[in-house]
Amino acid sequence: MIYCIRHGETDWNRTMRIQGASNIPLNSLGRQQAVAVAEIVSLNDCEHLYKPVSVPRPGNTLK
C-alpha cells in the first residue's frame, strides 16, 4: 500500500501563499499534524518513507 502525506501546515499555507521551494517552517499546527501522522504511520507496517530533498518541510514532518 502507498500512502501520500503532505507536509504539515505553515503560516504561508494559512494565508494561501504559494511556497514553492521557499524554506518556510512548520507552524505549531503543522508540528501537531506531523505528530498525528507519525502515530498513524507507526501503527502501519511502513518499510520505506520517501521525501523530496529540495525543501526541508517534508523532512521536518517526517522527523
Backbone bond lengths (Angstrom), bond angles and torsions (degrees), N, CA, C in turn:
res aa  C-N    CA-C-N  psi(-1)  N-CA   C-N-CA  omega(-1)  CA-C   N-CA-C  phi
1 M - - - 1.435 - - 1.526 108.62 -
2 I 1.314 116.49 145.06 1.463 122.10 178.96 1.522 108.92 -116.71
3 Y 1.325 115.54 129.03 1.458 122.02 175.50 1.524 108.15 -109.79
4 C 1.301 117.24 134.12 1.466 121.84 174.05 1.526 107.42 -110.03
5 I 1.318 115.08 121.05 1.457 120.81 -176.42 1.517 108.37 -124.20
6 R 1.296 115.95 127.91 1.458 121.08 178.60 1.525 108.68 -87.42
7 H 1.329 116.28 155.60 1.461 119.57 178.15 1.529 110.38 -61.67
8 G 1.300 115.96 161.56 1.460 121.43 178.61 1.521 111.71 -68.55
9 E 1.317 115.16 170.35 1.461 121.42 -175.50 1.530 112.18 -67.61
10 T 1.342 114.87 146.42 1.461 122.50 170.93 1.523 108.05 -120.05
11 D 1.325 116.31 168.48 1.468 119.30 176.46 1.525 110.75 -62.18
12 W 1.318 117.49 -32.53 1.470 120.03 177.71 1.522 111.05 -67.59
13 N 1.333 118.79 -38.63 1.469 120.69 175.58 1.521 110.11 -57.73
14 R 1.308 115.76 -43.71 1.464 121.69 -176.66 1.530 111.39 -60.47
15 T 1.336 116.64 -34.42 1.470 120.54 -178.52 1.520 112.37 -99.85
16 M 1.343 116.61 13.45 1.468 123.10 175.90 1.532 113.19 63.43
17 R 1.321 117.30 28.72 1.464 121.20 176.07 1.517 109.10 -88.76
18 I 1.316 116.23 141.31 1.466 121.52 178.22 1.522 108.56 -80.33
19 Q 1.333 116.66 129.38 1.460 121.36 -176.34 1.514 112.87 -95.14
20 G 1.338 116.84 -38.26 1.456 118.85 -175.24 1.512 110.40 56.39
21 A 1.326 116.52 -128.19 1.462 121.35 -178.70 1.526 112.22 -94.55
22 S 1.339 116.98 10.79 1.467 119.50 177.74 1.518 110.28 -64.72
23 N 1.310 115.85 144.91 1.464 121.09 -177.03 1.526 109.87 -91.61
24 I 1.328 116.54 75.05 1.457 122.26 179.63 1.533 107.74 -96.57
25 P 1.319 118.36 123.49 1.472 120.03 -176.89 1.528 112.28 -72.61
26 L 1.313 115.07 158.95 1.454 120.50 173.28 1.523 108.92 -65.17
27 N 1.329 116.41 142.60 1.468 119.12 174.56 1.533 108.20 -89.66
28 S 1.322 117.60 -174.40 1.472 119.48 -175.61 1.526 111.77 -62.63
29 L 1.335 117.87 -38.58 1.465 119.69 176.63 1.526 110.15 -65.15
30 G 1.321 117.21 -40.92 1.466 121.12 178.23 1.516 112.24 -60.74
31 R 1.324 116.85 -38.71 1.470 119.89 176.99 1.524 110.94 -68.05
32 Q 1.337 117.08 -38.02 1.472 120.58 176.12 1.533 110.19 -64.54
33 Q 1.338 116.78 -40.34 1.463 120.77 178.26 1.526 110.58 -62.74
34 A 1.333 116.34 -39.38 1.464 120.14 179.47 1.524 110.71 -63.46
35 V 1.326 117.34 -40.58 1.470 121.06 177.71 1.528 110.01 -63.52
36 A 1.331 116.92 -42.34 1.471 120.56 180.00 1.525 110.97 -63.56
37 V 1.323 116.51 -41.89 1.470 120.17 178.48 1.523 110.29 -65.34
38 A 1.334 117.22 -39.30 1.464 120.61 179.13 1.522 110.93 -60.04
39 E 1.312 116.60 -39.67 1.463 119.96 178.53 1.522 111.12 -64.47
40 I 1.329 116.99 -41.78 1.468 120.97 179.28 1.523 110.55 -66.51
41 V 1.338 116.27 -45.19 1.472 120.50 -179.26 1.528 110.10 -63.12
42 S 1.328 117.26 -38.42 1.465 119.47 -177.97 1.527 112.47 -66.63
43 L 1.330 117.10 -22.71 1.463 120.68 178.59 1.523 112.21 -79.61
44 N 1.321 117.12 -15.25 1.461 122.23 179.97 1.519 108.96 -106.10
45 D 1.292 115.54 159.32 1.462 120.65 -178.16 1.529 109.40 -88.87
46 C 1.337 116.41 75.86 1.464 121.08 179.77 1.522 109.38 -85.81
47 E 1.311 115.62 120.37 1.457 119.72 179.05 1.520 112.24 -88.39
48 H 1.334 117.23 -30.53 1.462 121.11 -175.66 1.526 110.01 -140.40
49 L 1.312 115.73 143.57 1.455 122.54 172.40 1.525 106.93 -126.32
50 Y 1.321 116.69 132.44 1.458 121.52 -178.90 1.512 109.68 -122.05
51 K 1.312 115.95 147.01 1.462 121.64 177.44 1.524 108.73 -147.72
52 P 1.330 116.74 156.30 1.456 118.53 174.24 1.525 110.28 -71.30
53 V 1.311 116.80 151.28 1.460 119.93 -178.92 1.529 112.51 -95.38
54 S 1.326 117.50 -7.38 1.459 120.49 -172.89 1.529 114.19 -79.17
55 V 1.317 118.66 -23.82 1.467 121.49 179.88 1.524 109.32 -133.88
56 P 1.330 118.04 144.74 1.468 120.24 -176.45 1.522 116.42 -80.92
57 R 1.334 119.44 -15.38 1.476 120.11 -176.26 1.519 113.14 -54.95
58 P 1.335 119.34 -49.38 1.470 117.82 179.80 1.528 112.59 -61.63
59 G 1.316 117.40 -37.57 1.456 119.98 177.53 1.508 112.01 -65.69
60 N 1.335 116.65 -37.96 1.461 120.05 177.27 1.520 110.54 -65.68
61 T 1.324 117.22 -35.33 1.464 120.84 176.55 1.523 109.30 -66.75
62 L 1.326 117.75 -40.17 1.468 120.61 -179.38 1.518 112.91 -67.67
63 K 1.323 117.18 -31.58 1.473 119.97 -178.99 1.504 109.57 -63.30
